[in-house]
Amino acid sequence: MFARVALDPCNTHPSCQQVIQGLETIFAGLRERVSF
């Protein structure tokens, strides 16, 4: 996932991981709707 790569130094931060997981969930939902 590009978000994880972009925020890689932040991965050890628990709150940052939650944000990344939230973004990935949103992007996954958008992809299902638009079917990229």
C-alpha distances in whole Angstrom, upper triangle without the diagonal:
4,6,6,7,9,10,11,15,14,13,16,17,18,18,15,13,14,13,10,10,12,10,8,11,12,10,10,14,14,13,15,18,18,17,15
4,5,5,6,9,10,13,13,13,17,17,18,18,15,14,15,13,10,12,13,10,9,13,13,11,12,16,15,14,17,19,18,18,15
4,5,5,6,8,12,11,10,14,14,15,14,11,10,12,10,7,9,10,8,7,11,12,10,12,15,15,15,18,19,19,19,17
4,6,5,6,9,9,8,11,12,13,13,10,9,11,10,7,9,11,10,9,12,14,12,14,17,17,17,20,22,22,21,19
4,6,5,9,10,9,13,14,16,16,13,12,15,13,10,13,15,13,12,16,17,15,16,20,19,19,22,24,23,23,20
4,6,8,9,10,13,14,16,16,12,12,15,13,10,13,15,12,12,16,16,15,17,20,19,19,22,24,23,23,21
4,6,5,7,10,10,12,12,8,9,12,10,8,12,13,12,12,16,16,16,18,20,20,21,24,25,25,25,23
4,5,5,8,10,12,13,10,10,13,12,10,13,15,14,14,17,19,18,19,22,23,22,25,27,27,27,25
4,6,7,9,12,13,10,11,14,14,12,15,17,16,17,20,21,21,23,25,26,26,29,31,30,30,28
4,6,6,9,9,6,8,11,10,9,12,14,14,15,18,19,19,21,23,24,25,27,29,29,29,28
4,5,7,9,6,6,10,10,8,11,13,13,14,16,18,18,19,22,23,23,26,28,28,28,27
4,6,9,8,7,11,12,11,13,16,17,17,19,21,22,23,25,26,27,29,31,32,31,30
4,6,5,6,9,10,10,12,14,15,16,18,20,21,22,24,26,27,29,30,31,31,30
4,5,5,6,9,10,11,12,14,15,17,19,20,21,23,24,26,27,29,30,30,30
4,5,5,6,9,10,11,12,14,15,17,18,20,21,23,24,26,27,29,29,29
4,5,5,6,9,10,11,12,14,15,16,18,20,21,22,24,26,27,27,26
4,5,5,6,8,10,10,12,14,15,16,18,20,21,22,24,25,26,25
4,5,5,6,9,10,10,12,14,15,17,18,20,21,23,24,25,24
4,5,5,6,9,10,11,12,14,15,16,18,20,21,22,23,23
4,5,5,6,9,10,10,12,14,15,16,18,20,21,21,20
4,5,5,6,9,10,10,12,14,15,16,19,20,20,20
4,5,5,6,9,10,11,12,14,15,17,18,19,19
4,5,5,6,8,10,10,12,14,15,16,17,17
4,5,5,6,9,10,10,12,14,15,15,15
4,6,5,6,9,10,11,13,14,15,15
4,5,5,6,9,10,11,12,13,14
4,5,5,6,9,10,10,11,11
4,5,5,6,9,10,10,10
4,5,5,6,9,9,11
4,5,5,6,8,9
4,5,5,5,6
4,6,5,7
4,5,8
4,6
4
